[in-house]
Amino acid sequence: MKIRWRLRMAAAQREVWTGTELRRLRAEKVGLELSSASVSALFTKEPSQVKMTTLAALCTALECNPNDLIDVDTTPVERPTALPRPVTDIPKTAASARGRSMPPL
């Protein structure tokens, strides 16, 4: 599953072009202040995690929903499956030990 952060696109669709404009909107509509560094990071980088309160505040400020900010690709990833080794490939010493750790007498 791949997750893409789409804050910049969602903001641009609402004619919010800078982090400063987004900070102002959040302060006006939500009453939640974020540092300019935090807003800049949200605006320019893909975060590894976002607090629910931050996500809700962004949605309120931009008048959008979380699906506008987060794009989740649920296309299954194919993983190679390992084939089991045939019994004939097991060394004779391992086969004769039968799981014992002691040397033969």
N, C-alpha and C positions, 0 to 999 in steps of 0.2 A: 504494500500500500504506500503510495506517495502522497504527501501533503504539501500543497503550495500555499504560501501566504500571499493574499491578493489585496492587501490594504491599499497599496499605491494605486492600483487599477480602480478599486471601489471609490477611493477619494477623487480620482480624476474624473470618473463618471459623474460625480456630483460637483465638479468644478472646484475642488479643493486641491490646490497644486503644491502647497508647501507644508512642512511640518508646523510652521508658525500658524498657518491658517487652521490646521487641525487642532493645535493646542487651544486656540481662541474658541473654536467651536465647542470643544470639550468643556472648557471653563464656563461658557455661556449656557449650554444646554444641559450639562450634567453637573457642573459645579465641582468637577474633579480636575485638579491640577497635576500635570506631569512635567518633569524637567524637560528642557529642550533636548537634552541628550537622549532621554528615554523615548521621546516622540520621534526623534531622528532615527534611532535604532529600529523602532517599529516600522517606520516609513521606508527605510532603505535595506533592511536585512530580514531574513527569514528567521523568526524566533524559534527556539527549541520548545518553548512553552509560553503560554499566555494565561494570566489569571482570568477567571471568569468575570470578575468585576471590571477588569480592563477591557475585555471583549464586549461586555454589555455597554460600557461607556462609549466605546468606539462605535458600536451599532446605533446607540442613541444619538451621538453627535452627527453621524453620517446618514441617519435615518435609513438604515439598512438592516439586514439580518446576518447572522453568522455565516450562512452559506455564501454571502457576497464577499466575505473576508477570507474564507478558508475553502480551498478546492481539494477534495479528497478523491484520488484516483484509486478505485477499488478493483482494478484489473488484476486478476490473480497472477502472481509471479510463478513461472514454471521453474521447478527445481529439479536437477538431475537426480534420478534415483539410483542408488548403488545396488548393483546386482550381488546376490549372495555368492560367496565362493563355493565352488563344488567341493564336496567332502574329499575328493581325491587330491586336492591341493594342500591339505593339512599334512604337515610333516609327521612321519611315523612316530617320532618320539612324543609329540604332543598327543597323538591318538592313543598311544599305548599308556600314557600316564593317567588317562581318564580323570583329569582334574586333580590328581594328587600332586603335592609339592615335594614329596620325598623321592630320592633317587631309587631306581630299581635295585633289588638285592642281588 
